Amino acid sequence: MVKVDVSQIIDHIGSIQPFSVDVTSMEIGEPEPWVQGNIAVSGQITNVGTVYRLTGNVTVKAAFECSRCLKPLEQTLTFQFEEDFDAATLGYGKDTIDIAEPIRTALIFQEPMQPLCSEDCKGLCFACGANRNLVDCGCDSKKLDPRLAALAQLLDK
């Protein structure tokens, strides 16, 4: 749980409560395996009347493998997120908001589907497994899968 105190803005529509926290991935729920170290979160909560609007920035160090050549990569991701909390659902007398779930959701959406070490990564040779970014292995890149031989014959006609 990551609690932010909103007691100063509960009775004042338009008021803003800034916050800044460093959290671990365990504090926001299930740990994301690619997250390295603490997650820095800063932002503000605004009392908009019936809603508390959370806007923030997240900075996290991430470790991935290139999806083409399997080279380990580390990068720092910085992104924004926003979430609205219905003031009525907080309950009477509550003066804190748990922001763990919006942080976790934002992290999940920021994880790249296919991380690349570079846009022009050549990947691994399908025949010998060599990293084609480092060496020219000389393998025949035109070698045809025998299961597709019949289709190649159609192209030759």
PAMARVEX-561283 format. One line per 8 residues: number of its first residue (from 1); their letters; for each residue x, y, z of C-alpha. Coordinates in pm, 1 decimal, always signed. Example, Ala and Ser with C-alpha at 12.3 -4.5 7.8 and 13.67 -1.06 7.14 Angstrom:
2
1	as	+1230.0 -450.0 +780.0 ~ +1367.0 -106.0 +714.0;
END
This chain:
157
1	mvkvdvsq	+0.0 +0.0 +0.0 ~ +112.1 +348.8 -83.7 ~ -88.5 +605.9 +109.9 ~ -103.3 +977.6 +34.4 ~ -248.1 +1214.4 +293.1 ~ -531.7 +1430.3 +155.0 ~ -651.0 +1575.9 +487.0 ~ -543.6 +1927.9 +386.0;
9	iidhigsi	-761.9 +1929.6 +70.6 ~ -1072.8 +1734.7 +177.4 ~ -1283.4 +2044.7 +250.8 ~ -1135.9 +2273.1 -14.9 ~ -1247.4 +2218.8 -375.4 ~ -968.3 +2314.6 -613.8 ~ -696.3 +2249.2 -355.8 ~ -385.4 +2058.0 -455.4;
17	qpfsvdvt	-178.2 +1816.6 -245.2 ~ +166.6 +1744.2 -394.6 ~ +341.4 +1418.2 -308.9 ~ +665.5 +1236.1 -377.2 ~ +739.6 +875.0 -279.1 ~ +992.7 +602.9 -350.3 ~ +833.7 +259.4 -342.4 ~ +937.0 -96.2 -412.2;
25	smeigepe	+747.5 -316.6 -653.8 ~ +635.3 -526.6 -354.6 ~ +458.9 -222.8 -207.1 ~ +238.8 -183.3 -514.5 ~ +132.9 -546.3 -545.1 ~ +291.6 -829.2 -735.6 ~ +651.3 -747.5 -827.4 ~ +727.2 -687.4 -1192.1;
33	pwvqgnia	+1040.7 -890.1 -1275.7 ~ +1181.2 -623.9 -1508.1 ~ +1170.8 -346.0 -1244.9 ~ +1511.8 -282.1 -1090.7 ~ +1532.4 -103.5 -757.4 ~ +1288.1 +154.2 -627.9 ~ +1014.3 +326.9 -824.5 ~ +1015.6 +706.1 -793.6;
41	vsgqitnv	+666.8 +855.5 -805.8 ~ +581.9 +1224.1 -779.6 ~ +275.0 +1424.1 -860.1 ~ -29.6 +1585.8 -711.7 ~ -382.2 +1510.8 -599.1 ~ -644.7 +1772.2 -676.4 ~ -983.5 +1798.6 -506.0 ~ -1219.3 +1846.7 -801.5;
49	gtvyrltg	-1537.8 +1822.3 -592.4 ~ -1673.7 +1470.9 -605.7 ~ -1345.3 +1336.3 -737.6 ~ -982.7 +1342.4 -630.9 ~ -769.2 +1358.7 -946.5 ~ -427.5 +1197.9 -920.2 ~ -168.6 +1302.5 -1178.6 ~ +186.9 +1186.5 -1152.7;
57	nvtvkaaf	+518.5 +1090.6 -1303.2 ~ +694.3 +759.0 -1258.1 ~ +1065.0 +694.9 -1305.7 ~ +1188.3 +337.3 -1291.3 ~ +1504.6 +150.8 -1389.2 ~ +1418.9 -145.7 -1607.9 ~ +1608.4 -454.8 -1721.3 ~ +1501.9 -640.9 -2035.9;
65	ecsrclkp	+1644.0 -873.5 -2300.3 ~ +1640.1 -768.8 -2663.3 ~ +1366.3 -972.4 -2830.0 ~ +1585.7 -1028.2 -3139.0 ~ +1939.9 -1092.4 -3012.8 ~ +1876.3 -1161.4 -2639.3 ~ +2131.1 -897.8 -2533.1 ~ +2057.1 -768.0 -2181.7;
73	leqtltfq	+1949.2 -405.0 -2177.3 ~ +1896.6 -158.4 -1900.9 ~ +1706.6 +163.1 -1943.0 ~ +1532.3 +423.9 -1735.2 ~ +1164.4 +466.5 -1815.2 ~ +982.1 +788.6 -1728.0 ~ +612.2 +824.2 -1793.3 ~ +299.3 +1000.0 -1673.6;
81	feedfdaa	-21.2 +856.7 -1536.5 ~ -359.6 +983.4 -1421.5 ~ -637.8 +836.0 -1210.3 ~ -962.5 +965.0 -1058.7 ~ -1080.9 +855.6 -714.5 ~ -1449.1 +898.8 -628.4 ~ -1458.7 +1089.1 -300.5 ~ -1772.5 +902.0 -189.4;
89	tlgygkdt	-1600.2 +562.2 -209.7 ~ -1321.8 +669.6 +24.4 ~ -1564.1 +672.1 +316.0 ~ -1633.9 +924.9 +586.6 ~ -1334.5 +1017.0 +795.5 ~ -1078.7 +879.1 +549.3 ~ -796.0 +1121.8 +490.8 ~ -559.1 +904.7 +285.4;
97	idiaepir	-571.7 +760.8 -65.3 ~ -395.5 +439.3 -163.2 ~ -219.3 +505.9 -495.0 ~ -53.6 +163.1 -530.1 ~ -295.8 +26.1 -791.9 ~ -269.0 +324.4 -1032.6 ~ +110.7 +300.4 -1013.8 ~ +105.3 -74.0 -1081.0;
105	talifqep	-138.4 -34.8 -1371.4 ~ +79.4 +236.3 -1525.6 ~ +386.7 +11.6 -1494.4 ~ +211.7 -279.6 -1665.2 ~ +112.9 -60.8 -1959.2 ~ +468.0 +74.3 -1995.0 ~ +640.1 -264.0 -2023.1 ~ +748.9 -295.7 -2387.6;
113	mqplcsed	+609.0 -596.9 -2572.0 ~ +927.4 -647.3 -2773.5 ~ +1220.9 -457.6 -2625.9 ~ +1501.0 -393.7 -2874.3 ~ +1864.1 -303.2 -2816.0 ~ +1837.7 -91.0 -3132.0 ~ +1583.5 -47.7 -3409.7 ~ +1822.5 -204.3 -3663.4;
121	ckglcfac	+1907.9 -510.8 -3451.2 ~ +1979.7 -805.9 -3683.9 ~ +1901.5 -1068.2 -3421.7 ~ +2035.4 -1422.4 -3405.4 ~ +2116.7 -1644.6 -3702.1 ~ +1841.7 -1903.5 -3730.4 ~ +2092.7 -2166.7 -3843.8 ~ +2390.6 -2136.5 -3606.3;
129	ganrnlvd	+2264.9 -1900.2 -3334.9 ~ +2537.6 -1636.8 -3380.3 ~ +2457.0 -1277.0 -3295.6 ~ +2443.0 -1119.8 -3643.6 ~ +2513.0 -774.9 -3494.3 ~ +2862.7 -895.2 -3395.3 ~ +2964.9 -1147.3 -3662.1 ~ +2881.5 -1243.3 -4015.8;
137	cgcdskkl	+2847.0 -1617.4 -3968.2 ~ +2823.0 -1695.1 -4339.9 ~ +2520.3 -1921.0 -4301.6 ~ +2287.3 -1945.4 -4598.8 ~ +2006.0 -1706.3 -4515.5 ~ +1813.9 -1829.2 -4819.3 ~ +1793.5 -2183.6 -4685.3 ~ +1434.7 -2293.4 -4720.8;
145	dprlaala	+1234.7 -2484.4 -4465.3 ~ +1154.5 -2822.4 -4627.6 ~ +792.2 -2787.6 -4521.6 ~ +763.2 -2484.9 -4750.9 ~ +931.3 -2642.3 -5053.4 ~ +600.6 -2699.1 -5229.3 ~ +518.6 -2329.9 -5205.4 ~ +858.3 -2236.1 -5346.4;
153	qlldk	+788.4 -2454.9 -5649.0 ~ +471.0 -2257.8 -5712.0 ~ +672.1 -1934.7 -5713.0 ~ +917.2 -2079.6 -5967.2 ~ +637.9 -2144.3 -6221.6;
END
